[in-house]
Amino acid sequence: MENSIETKKLDVGYDGVIIVSDFNCEIKKNKITSIIGANGCGKSTVLKAIGRIIRSDGGTIIINNQNMKDLKTKEIAKQMAILPQSPSAPGSLTVFMDAILIKKDLANYPMKIKKLFIGQLMSLI
């Protein structure tokens, strides 16, 4: 079975402090995968790196057979989404860009719904 997401020797952390080092995993397409560990061991930190919410400090992240470093944020957003424990977004993704990315999804909604949604997006900044 083909991998959808793979990490190789991934190092992630904050402010130069490595929280998880040399992390290797394979997440298969159409399969449920769990990352299990004690509180504070770095599970969410790894997921944030995979979702490009934070930068990795080393190693490789492969998404659908492409190195994530070679992909633009918009390309990654078309292939995957991460639902974090608390609201956050990649620093390079603005509310305007987010609205543009979902524009196609909003096309069939009435203007009232579109304005409500855009208002909610704007309240995040």
Order of alpha helices (4+ residues) and beta strands (2+ residues): beta-beta-alpha-beta-beta-alpha-alpha-alpha
